[in-house]
Amino acid sequence: MITSEQIRGARGMTGWSSRELAEKAGLGLATIQRMENRGTGSSTAANVDAVQRALEAAGIEFISENGGGAGVRFKERIGD
């Protein structure tokens, strides 16, 4: 499961406001704010999945905890 820090980082990378992420994920603004401030454990798995899918559609790749820490980056773009 992605973390609140990953959500905040990914949102910053896309340049989206919390409201924009909420709209793109089909969720309420309060849900996004709660996830970012209290952690993703404060939300349902379906809501976390909706946020992850919206950010991945914008080109974000979530990096799992692998000894170096969880993170986010843009997906590799072929031809750039």
Phi, psi and omega per residue, in radians:
M1 nan 2.411 3.118
I2 -1.239 2.789 -3.089
T3 -1.818 2.898 3.092
S4 -1.091 -0.622 3.114
E5 -1.131 -0.676 3.090
Q6 -1.150 -0.690 3.119
I7 -1.102 -0.836 -3.139
R8 -1.075 -0.746 3.131
G9 -1.127 -0.779 3.137
A10 -1.130 -0.694 3.118
R11 -1.118 -0.701 3.095
G12 -1.105 -0.697 3.139
M13 -1.148 -0.608 3.137
T14 -1.404 -0.340 -3.083
G15 1.415 0.212 -3.118
W16 -1.443 2.538 2.955
S17 -1.386 2.942 3.070
S18 -1.036 -0.682 -3.138
R19 -1.120 -0.729 3.126
E20 -1.113 -0.745 3.104
L21 -1.082 -0.738 3.127
A22 -1.024 -0.782 -3.137
E23 -1.118 -0.793 -3.098
K24 -1.190 -0.510 3.124
A25 -1.563 -0.149 -3.120
G26 1.272 0.550 -3.110
L27 -2.153 2.967 3.090
G28 -1.414 2.670 3.114
L29 -1.006 -0.720 -3.138
A30 -1.069 -0.591 3.119
T31 -1.142 -0.784 3.122
I32 -1.106 -0.801 -3.131
Q33 -1.086 -0.681 3.117
R34 -1.142 -0.765 3.111
M35 -1.070 -0.741 -3.094
E36 -1.261 -0.551 -3.055
N37 -1.679 -0.582 -3.082
R38 -1.944 -0.055 3.133
G39 1.734 2.782 -3.099
T40 -1.274 -0.308 3.080
G41 -1.178 -0.235 3.128
S42 -1.492 0.041 -3.089
S43 -2.220 2.961 3.104
T44 -1.358 2.727 3.093
A45 -1.050 -0.626 3.137
A46 -1.125 -0.677 3.123
N47 -1.208 -0.726 3.105
V48 -1.095 -0.733 3.115
D49 -1.078 -0.702 3.135
A50 -1.104 -0.708 3.108
V51 -1.149 -0.796 -3.134
Q52 -1.063 -0.790 -3.135
R53 -1.100 -0.704 3.136
A54 -1.116 -0.745 -3.135
L55 -1.247 -0.660 3.087
E56 -1.134 -0.617 3.091
A57 -1.132 -0.416 3.113
A58 -1.532 0.043 3.079
G59 1.770 0.173 -3.140
I60 -1.526 2.462 3.022
E61 -2.064 2.259 3.119
F62 -1.616 2.297 -3.124
I63 -1.832 2.179 -3.105
S64 -1.329 2.872 3.051
E65 -1.076 2.093 -3.087
N66 -2.420 0.552 -3.107
G67 1.663 -0.383 3.123
G68 -1.881 -0.054 3.141
G69 1.764 2.586 3.099
A70 -1.221 2.695 -3.130
G71 -2.853 -2.998 3.092
V72 -2.457 2.674 3.045
R73 -2.753 2.918 3.008
F74 -1.359 2.498 3.062
K75 -1.109 2.619 3.095
E76 -1.090 2.323 3.110
R77 -1.823 2.108 -3.116
I78 -1.287 2.266 3.102
G79 1.658 -0.057 3.110
D80 -1.563 nan nan
